């Protein structure tokens, strides 16, 4: 690529937002981490909020940089609305433009964020939720097999994954890129962990040591996400907690503050061996309510607290509705679906079967998929 003096490059471009929500643009700098895990890398906001169905001018003038990788994000929670796009200078000599005036020799092309790109992200999120909740069923089985094969076929990985999505019934607009963006977003920012709510609570349970008990799991505390009253909008791209106060509240003892670090929700007491270490996934809600009508995915945390293996099931806090309050009292219901025997079996195999990690090196296709087989027995 031709290297030019910075004063000959027109740094301005116009971004048209055709989506239904306000967005902003962020630049992905591939250092120190490489691959496709965009949200795990160094991100810098390069635009003001661009209104839905509106336009905004962006000035690309980061120090010592002329080539950019831009992601369109929903401004309130940084949810991706467009896959990363490479933006590089265009030579006026080869492609004349009205931007080539006053001694300008290079410029950036304008961008449009189309609704189909945002829909691709939403479908990719639904796909991730589905294969997390149903890891042993289709299309999760075929997708896992495909990713393993792609590790040996990096050259054709993107086209093969795109072809896989094309032939699905529900996820045809998803793509290799949108799946990766969603994967890294869910791992590295807390908004999905909080179920995109201002306040969200998980009930935490561990195996009941009393094998004669009615329930194989016993409540040990809660994990609470609470949006700060002064949380900014647009969201702070440097705050992995997403403007939430996050804490673990044990049944006995003091509460413990938590931070989201490299895809793990952990206590800050000891970075090398935290007392709390939790991972995010999705389960099938009916597994926890016993209601077959609850055939939807539901946020779940799994991991360890004080060296004990735990599972945490999400429950929306009731506010004013008695009906809602009665419907979500999982603390008296869901643990009874797990007998002491099945819960103990689950604990023994936790390290091997609780998560299926899809890690493909340069592809950076990685994630944690819960494998829950601890039915009432």
C-alpha positions as CSV (number, residue, x, y, z in Angstrom):
1,X,0.0,0.0,0.0
2,X,1.3,3.5,-0.9
3,X,2.5,5.4,2.2
4,X,1.6,9.1,2.2
5,X,2.0,12.1,4.5
6,X,-1.0,12.4,6.9
7,X,-1.9,15.8,5.5
8,X,-2.7,14.3,2.1
9,X,-5.3,11.9,3.5
10,X,-8.9,13.0,4.0
11,X,-9.8,11.4,7.3
12,X,-13.6,12.0,7.1
13,X,-16.3,9.6,6.0
14,X,-20.0,9.5,6.3
15,X,-21.8,6.6,8.0
16,X,-25.4,5.9,7.3
17,X,-27.3,4.0,9.9
18,X,-30.3,2.2,8.4
19,X,-30.9,0.1,11.5
20,X,-33.7,0.7,14.1
21,X,-31.4,1.9,16.9
22,X,-28.7,4.4,17.6
23,X,-25.2,3.1,17.0
24,X,-21.6,4.1,17.3
25,X,-18.4,2.9,15.6
26,X,-15.4,1.4,17.3
27,X,-12.0,0.5,15.9
28,X,-10.5,-2.9,16.7
29,X,-6.8,-2.9,17.2
30,X,-5.3,-6.4,16.8
31,X,-2.7,-6.0,19.5
32,X,-2.0,-7.7,21.8
33,X,-4.6,-10.4,20.8
34,X,-5.1,-11.6,17.3
35,X,-7.8,-13.6,15.5
36,X,-11.5,-12.9,15.2
37,X,-12.3,-12.3,18.9
38,X,-13.0,-8.6,18.2
39,X,-14.5,-7.8,21.6
40,X,-11.5,-9.3,23.4
41,X,-9.2,-6.8,21.8
42,X,-8.3,-3.2,22.3
43,X,-11.4,-1.2,21.2
44,X,-11.5,2.6,20.6
45,X,-14.7,4.5,19.9
46,X,-14.2,6.7,16.8
47,X,-17.7,8.2,16.4
48,X,-20.4,10.1,18.2
49,X,-23.8,8.4,18.5
50,X,-25.4,8.0,15.0
51,X,-29.2,8.1,15.2
52,X,-31.3,5.4,13.9
53,X,-32.2,6.1,10.2
54,X,-29.6,8.9,10.4
55,X,-26.2,9.8,9.2
56,X,-23.0,10.9,11.0
57,X,-19.6,12.1,10.1
58,X,-16.6,10.1,11.4
59,X,-13.0,11.4,11.5
60,X,-10.4,8.6,11.4
61,X,-7.3,10.2,12.9
62,X,-5.9,7.8,15.4
63,X,-2.2,8.4,16.0
64,X,0.1,6.4,13.7
65,X,-2.8,4.6,12.0
66,X,-4.3,4.8,8.5
67,X,-5.8,1.3,8.2
68,X,-8.9,0.6,10.4
69,X,-11.1,-2.3,11.4
70,X,-14.5,-0.9,12.3
71,X,-17.4,-2.5,14.1
72,X,-20.9,-1.0,14.3
73,X,-22.4,-1.3,17.8
74,X,-25.6,-0.4,19.5
75,X,-24.7,2.6,21.6
76,X,-26.6,1.6,24.8
77,X,-24.9,-1.8,25.3
78,X,-22.3,-2.2,22.5
79,X,-24.2,-5.1,20.9
80,X,-22.8,-5.6,17.4
81,X,-24.9,-4.5,14.5
82,X,-22.4,-5.1,11.7
83,X,-19.4,-7.3,11.3
84,X,-16.0,-5.9,11.4
85,X,-15.1,-4.1,8.1
86,X,-11.6,-3.1,6.9
87,X,-11.4,0.6,6.1
88,X,-8.3,1.6,4.2
89,X,-7.2,4.6,2.2
90,X,-8.3,4.8,-1.4
91,X,-6.0,6.5,-3.9
92,X,-7.5,9.5,-5.7
93,X,-5.5,8.8,-8.8
94,X,-7.2,5.4,-9.3
95,X,-10.6,6.3,-7.9
96,X,-11.4,10.0,-8.3
97,X,-13.9,11.4,-5.7
98,X,-15.3,14.8,-4.6
99,X,-13.2,14.2,-1.5
100,X,-10.1,14.6,-3.6
101,X,-9.7,18.4,-3.4
102,X,-7.2,20.8,-1.9
103,X,-4.2,18.6,-2.4
104,X,-5.9,15.4,-1.0
105,X,-4.4,12.3,-2.5
106,X,-6.3,9.6,-0.5
107,X,-9.7,9.2,1.2
108,X,-11.9,6.8,3.0
109,X,-15.1,5.4,1.4
110,X,-18.4,6.1,3.1
111,X,-20.2,3.3,5.0
112,X,-23.7,2.1,5.3
113,X,-24.9,-0.1,8.2
114,X,-27.8,-2.1,6.7
115,X,-30.7,-3.8,8.6
116,X,-29.7,-7.2,7.2
117,X,-26.3,-6.9,9.0
118,X,-28.1,-6.2,12.4
119,X,-30.4,-9.2,11.7
120,X,-27.4,-11.4,11.1
121,X,-26.2,-10.5,14.6
122,X,-29.5,-11.2,16.3
123,X,-29.8,-14.6,14.5
124,X,-26.2,-15.4,15.6
125,X,-27.2,-14.7,19.2
126,X,-30.2,-16.9,19.0
127,X,-28.1,-19.7,17.4
128,X,-25.5,-19.4,20.3
129,X,-28.3,-19.6,22.8
130,X,-29.8,-22.6,21.1
131,X,-26.6,-24.7,20.8
132,X,-25.8,-23.9,24.5
133,X,-29.2,-25.0,25.7
134,X,-29.4,-28.1,23.3
135,X,-25.7,-29.1,22.9
136,X,-26.6,-32.8,22.2
137,X,-29.2,-32.0,19.5
138,X,-29.2,-30.5,16.0
139,X,-28.0,-28.1,14.8
140,X,-25.5,-28.0,17.6
141,X,-24.1,-31.5,17.0
142,X,-23.4,-30.7,13.3
143,X,-22.0,-27.3,14.0
144,X,-19.5,-28.7,16.6
145,X,-18.4,-31.4,14.2
146,X,-18.0,-28.7,11.5
147,X,-15.8,-26.5,13.7
148,X,-13.6,-29.4,14.6
149,X,-13.2,-30.2,10.9
150,X,-12.4,-26.5,10.1
151,X,-9.4,-26.7,12.4
152,X,-7.8,-28.9,9.8
153,X,-9.2,-26.8,6.9
154,X,-8.5,-23.2,7.8
155,X,-8.5,-22.0,4.2
156,X,-12.1,-23.0,3.6
157,X,-13.4,-22.5,7.2
158,X,-15.3,-19.2,6.5
159,X,-17.1,-20.5,3.4
160,X,-18.0,-23.8,5.1
161,X,-19.5,-22.1,8.1
162,X,-21.4,-19.6,5.9
163,X,-22.7,-22.6,3.9
164,X,-23.8,-24.3,7.1
165,X,-25.9,-21.3,8.2
166,X,-27.3,-20.9,4.7
167,X,-28.9,-24.3,4.9
168,X,-30.4,-23.9,8.3
169,X,-34.1,-22.9,8.7
170,X,-33.8,-20.3,11.4
171,X,-30.3,-18.8,11.0
172,X,-29.8,-18.2,7.3
173,X,-28.7,-14.7,7.8
174,X,-26.0,-15.6,10.3
175,X,-22.4,-15.9,9.1
176,X,-19.0,-16.9,10.1
177,X,-18.2,-13.3,11.0
178,X,-21.5,-12.6,12.9
179,X,-21.1,-15.7,15.0
180,X,-17.6,-14.7,16.0
181,X,-18.7,-11.2,16.9
182,X,-21.5,-12.5,19.1
183,X,-19.2,-15.1,20.7
184,X,-16.7,-12.5,21.8
185,X,-19.4,-10.0,22.8
186,X,-21.1,-12.5,25.1
187,X,-17.8,-13.5,26.7
188,X,-16.2,-10.1,27.2
189,X,-19.0,-7.7,28.1
190,X,-21.5,-8.1,30.9
191,X,-24.7,-7.0,29.1
192,X,-25.7,-10.5,28.0
193,X,-24.7,-11.9,31.5
194,X,-27.3,-9.5,32.9
195,X,-29.8,-10.7,30.3
196,X,-29.8,-7.1,28.9
197,X,-31.7,-6.0,32.0
198,X,-31.0,-3.1,34.4
199,X,-31.2,-5.6,37.3
200,X,-30.7,-9.3,37.2
201,X,-30.2,-12.0,39.8
202,X,-28.9,-15.5,39.7
203,X,-29.7,-18.0,42.4
204,X,-26.5,-20.0,43.1
205,X,-26.7,-23.7,44.2
206,X,-24.3,-26.5,44.9
207,X,-24.6,-30.3,45.5
208,X,-26.5,-31.1,48.7
209,X,-24.2,-33.3,50.9
210,X,-27.3,-34.9,52.5
211,X,-28.1,-37.8,50.1
212,X,-31.5,-38.3,51.8
213,X,-32.7,-34.8,51.1
214,X,-35.6,-34.1,48.7
215,X,-33.4,-31.8,46.6
216,X,-29.9,-32.6,45.3
217,X,-29.0,-28.9,45.2
218,X,-28.9,-26.4,48.0
219,X,-28.9,-22.6,47.7
220,X,-25.6,-21.0,48.8
221,X,-26.2,-17.4,47.6
222,X,-27.0,-15.1,44.7
223,X,-25.1,-13.3,42.0
224,X,-26.6,-9.8,41.4
225,X,-26.1,-7.5,38.5
226,X,-27.3,-3.9,39.2
227,X,-26.9,-1.1,36.6
228,X,-25.3,2.0,38.2
229,X,-27.5,5.1,38.4
230,X,-24.7,7.0,36.6
231,X,-24.0,4.4,33.9
232,X,-23.2,6.2,30.7
233,X,-25.1,6.2,27.4
234,X,-23.3,5.5,25.1
235,X,-21.9,2.6,27.2
236,X,-18.2,2.9,28.2
237,X,-16.3,0.7,25.9
238,X,-13.5,0.4,28.4
239,X,-15.8,-1.0,31.1
240,X,-16.1,-4.8,30.7
241,X,-18.7,-4.8,33.5
242,X,-21.0,-2.7,31.3
243,X,-21.8,-0.1,34.0
244,X,-23.1,-2.8,36.4
245,X,-22.2,-3.3,40.0
246,X,-21.7,-7.1,40.2
247,X,-21.5,-9.1,43.4
248,X,-21.9,-12.5,45.0
249,X,-24.1,-12.6,48.1
250,X,-23.6,-15.8,50.1
251,X,-26.3,-17.1,52.4
252,X,-23.8,-16.5,55.3
253,X,-21.0,-13.9,55.3
254,X,-20.2,-10.7,53.5
255,X,-20.9,-10.0,49.8
256,X,-18.0,-10.3,47.3
257,X,-17.5,-7.8,44.4
258,X,-17.0,-9.5,41.0
259,X,-15.5,-8.3,37.8
260,X,-15.7,-9.7,34.2
261,X,-12.1,-10.5,33.1
262,X,-11.3,-12.3,29.9
263,X,-14.6,-14.1,29.7
264,X,-14.7,-15.1,33.4
265,X,-16.8,-13.6,36.2
266,X,-14.4,-13.6,39.1
267,X,-13.8,-12.1,42.6
268,X,-11.1,-9.6,42.8
269,X,-9.5,-11.0,46.0
270,X,-6.9,-13.1,44.3
271,X,-6.4,-12.9,40.6
272,X,-4.5,-16.2,40.4
273,X,-6.9,-18.2,42.5
274,X,-10.2,-16.3,42.9
275,X,-12.8,-17.5,45.4
276,X,-15.5,-17.0,42.8
277,X,-15.0,-18.1,39.2
278,X,-18.0,-18.4,36.9
279,X,-18.7,-18.9,33.2
280,X,-21.7,-17.8,31.2
281,X,-23.9,-20.0,29.1
282,X,-27.6,-20.7,28.4
283,X,-29.9,-23.6,29.5
284,X,-33.4,-24.6,28.7
285,X,-35.8,-22.7,31.1
286,X,-38.2,-25.6,31.4
287,X,-35.4,-27.7,32.9
288,X,-35.6,-25.4,35.9
289,X,-39.4,-24.7,36.1
290,X,-40.8,-28.0,35.2
291,X,-43.2,-26.2,32.9
292,X,-43.1,-27.5,29.3
293,X,-44.4,-24.2,28.0
294,X,-41.0,-22.6,29.1
295,X,-39.4,-23.9,25.9
296,X,-36.9,-20.9,25.8
297,X,-33.3,-20.4,26.5
298,X,-32.4,-19.0,29.9
299,X,-29.1,-17.5,31.4
300,X,-27.1,-19.9,33.4
301,X,-23.7,-19.5,35.3
302,X,-21.5,-22.5,36.0
303,X,-18.2,-22.7,37.8
304,X,-16.8,-22.7,41.3
305,X,-17.2,-20.8,44.5
306,X,-14.8,-21.5,47.4
307,X,-13.6,-24.6,45.6
308,X,-17.2,-26.0,45.4
309,X,-18.8,-26.6,42.0
310,X,-21.9,-24.6,41.5
311,X,-24.7,-23.8,39.0
312,X,-26.5,-20.4,39.1
313,X,-29.9,-20.0,37.4
314,X,-31.1,-16.6,36.3
315,X,-34.4,-15.1,37.7
316,X,-35.8,-11.6,37.0
317,X,-36.5,-9.7,40.2
318,X,-40.2,-9.0,40.7
319,X,-41.0,-5.3,40.9
320,X,-44.7,-4.6,41.2
321,X,-46.4,-7.7,39.8
322,X,-47.7,-10.3,42.2
323,X,-48.2,-12.6,39.2
324,X,-44.6,-12.3,38.1
325,X,-43.5,-12.8,41.7
326,X,-45.4,-16.0,42.0
327,X,-44.2,-17.2,38.6
328,X,-40.4,-16.8,39.2
329,X,-40.0,-18.2,42.7
330,X,-37.4,-20.7,41.4
331,X,-35.8,-20.8,44.9
332,X,-38.6,-23.1,46.1
333,X,-39.0,-25.1,42.9
334,X,-36.1,-25.6,40.5
335,X,-33.6,-27.4,42.7
336,X,-36.2,-30.1,43.4
337,X,-35.7,-31.3,39.8
338,X,-32.3,-32.7,40.8
339,X,-32.1,-35.6,43.2
340,X,-29.0,-36.0,45.5
341,X,-27.8,-38.9,43.3
342,X,-28.1,-37.1,39.9
343,X,-26.6,-33.9,41.4
344,X,-23.7,-35.8,42.8
345,X,-23.1,-37.5,39.4
346,X,-23.2,-34.1,37.8
347,X,-20.5,-32.8,40.2
348,X,-18.2,-35.8,39.5
349,X,-18.3,-35.3,35.8
350,X,-18.4,-31.5,35.9
351,X,-14.8,-30.9,34.9
352,X,-15.2,-33.1,31.8
353,X,-18.8,-32.5,30.6
354,X,-20.0,-29.2,32.0
355,X,-18.5,-27.2,29.1
356,X,-17.6,-28.0,25.5
357,X,-14.9,-25.6,24.5
358,X,-14.6,-24.9,20.8
359,X,-11.1,-23.4,20.4
360,X,-9.8,-23.3,16.8
361,X,-6.6,-21.3,17.2
362,X,-6.3,-18.8,14.4
363,X,-10.1,-18.9,13.8
364,X,-10.7,-17.8,17.4
365,X,-14.0,-19.7,17.3
366,X,-14.3,-20.3,21.0
367,X,-17.1,-20.6,23.5
368,X,-18.5,-22.5,26.4
369,X,-21.5,-24.7,25.9
370,X,-23.1,-26.2,28.9
371,X,-23.8,-29.8,28.9
372,X,-26.6,-30.4,31.5
373,X,-27.7,-34.0,31.9
374,X,-28.7,-33.9,35.6
375,X,-32.4,-34.7,35.4
376,X,-34.5,-35.9,38.3
377,X,-33.6,-39.5,39.0
